[in-house]
Amino acid sequence: MKRLLGADFRRPRSDALVGGIPVDSEYVIFVIDTSGSMQRGAWPLVVRKVQEVLDIYPQVKGIQVMNDMGGYMFSQYQGRWIPDTPGRRKAISTRLTRWAPFSNSSPVEGIEAAIRRFYRDDLRISIYVFGDDFARGSIQAVVDTVDSLNRADASGKRRVRIHAVGFPVLFAYGGLSDNVVRFAALMRRLAEDNGGSFVGLGSTRR
């Protein structure tokens, strides 16, 4: 490690990567598609992937969990950060196993709501979008809206990173549909424009 990273390799690094994902954010927001297809086809894996993401952030300053419509998992924390404690992390995992609010199976409203509410110039935030479908709307219109909300600084960097995990649920219901392609295209573009990573899973079982 000393040879690869230099004499100060033990110091925390702001550009540290885990699985190709930058983990330099101090606040983490999940935007999760809670539609029927996700509930039926991928929910145990969703629960596991949320835990895996939290595991790569041993300690952050705040967490938030929203669905793709912009609804909050915990009403008592609506519009504010959930404290990062072992008890709160356990509560998130427990609640997630049975959390099923209404969803229109589009990540757009949740992403926009998260940025509108929590964006601040002095916060480093990562949004993790979990989904399988983008059924309606213009990809370019979403890209343009997010670009205006998540403004770049003088160096071109944006305060909110957008990561995404695509779940191949709809493959089981008819193969490579237009909605699957649209979701992947949208999330790959948002991740590229907003300093994040897009991961497409190959299976709903692991």
N, C-alpha and C positions, 0 to 999 in steps of 0.2 A: 504494500500500500504506500509506503514511503517513497519507493522508487517511482510509482505511477503518479502519485498526487502531490509529492513534495514533502518537505519537512513538517509542514503544519497539517498533515493529512487527518489528524485526530479532531481538528476543529470542525464544527458544523459548517456545511457548505451550502450556500444559498442556491447553487445550481445542481444539487444532488438529484439523481434520477433513480426511480424504482420501476423496473419493467418498462423503461423508456418514458415514464411519466414524471415531469418535474414536480417535486414535493416541497416547494419553497413557500407555500401559502400558509398564512396564519389563521385563516377561516375557511371552512369547507361547507358547501351547500350541495345537497343531493336533490336532483329533480327527477322523479321516478314516474314512469308511465304505469298507472294503476288500472289499465284497461283489462277487459275480460281475457284477451289473448295472452297478455303477460301473466295474469293471475292463473290461468289454466295451464300455460305451457312453460313457465320459467320461474315461478315465484320462489321456490326453495333456492334456486341459483341466485336470484336477485338478493335474497337475504344474505347469502354467503358472500356475494361480491361487495355488498355494502360493508360488511365486517372486514373484508380484506382491504378495502380502501381505508377504513378507519385505522387498521393496523399499521399502515405505512405512515400515519401521522400520530406518533406516540402522544403528542400534546399540542393542541391548538388553542386559540383564544376563543373560538366559538364555532358551533355547528348548527346547521339548519337542515330540515328535511321537508321537502314540498313535493306535491305530485305534479303531473304535467299540466294541470289546470291552474297551478299557482296556489293550491290549497295547502295549509300547514298540517303536518302530522300532529303537532301539539298546539291546541288553541291558546294555551296559556303563554306560549312563546311566539305568538303571531307577531310578525314585524320586528322581532328582536332575536338576539343570538341565544341558543341553548348553551349553557355552560358545559365545558368539556370536563366531565368527571366520570369515573368508572361507573357510577350509578346511572348517569344520564346515557352513557353508551349502552349499557345493558337495557335500559328502558327503550331506546331506539330499536334495538334488535328484537326485543320482545313484542313491541307494538307492530313492527313491520310484518311479522308473521301473519297478522290478521287484519292488516290495514288495506282497505279496498274502497276508497272514495270514488265518486264518479269521475270518468275520464273520457275525453274525446279522442284519445290515442294520437295526440300530437304534442310534441315537446315545446312548442313555440310559446304558449302562454306562460308556462312555468319558468322558462329561461328569461323571458322579458320581465316577469314579475320579480324574479330573484335579483336581477341587475338593478331594476328601478328602485327596489326597496333597500338593497344593501350596498350598492356601489358608493364608495367614498375614495377620495384621492389618496388617503393615507392608509388604506387597508389593502392587504394582499389576500385575494380571495380565489378559490378554485371552485367551479361548479362541475359536478359530475352528473351527466345526463344518462339515464338508463332507459332504453326503449327499444321498440321493434318496428315502428310504423310512423309514417308521416303522410296522412291521408288527404290533406287539403291545403291549399294556399300556395303562394309563390316562394320558391327557395330564395330568389334574389331579394324579394321584399323582406324576408326574415333577416338575411345577411345585412341588408342596408339598415334595418331597425337596430339590430344588435351593434352594428358599427357606430351608430349615433349615440347609443346608450353607454357602451363600453369604450370610452374615448381613449385614443392613443396619446401618450405624452410626447415630448419633443424628440425623444429617441425612437419613437415608433412602438414602444411597449405599451401594453394595456394592463390595467390594474386587475382585471378579472380574467383568469384562465378558464377556458371551457374545454372540458374533457368529455368524452362520450363512450359508452359501451353499448354496442348493438347486440341484441339477443335474437337468434335466428328462429324465432317462434313461428313466423308465418310460412317458413319453408315447409312445415308439416301440413299446412292447410292449402297448398297450391304452388309451391315452388317459389321462384324468384319473381314476385309480383312487383308492379310499378311502385307500390307504397314502400316496399322494402328498399328498392333502389333509391327512391326519393329520400328516405330517412338516412341512408348511408351517405348520399351525396350532400345532404344538408349538414349532417354532423361532421363529416370530414372537412367541409369548407369552414364551418364555424370553429372547429378545433385548430385548423391551420391559421385562420385569421386572428385567433385569440390566444395564441401561445399554448395550446393544449395538444392532447393526443386522442385519436379515435381508435378504438379497439373493437373489431368485429369478432364475436365469439363463433367458434365452429360447431358448438353443440350446446343444447340447453341442459345438459346433465353434468357439466364440469366447468 
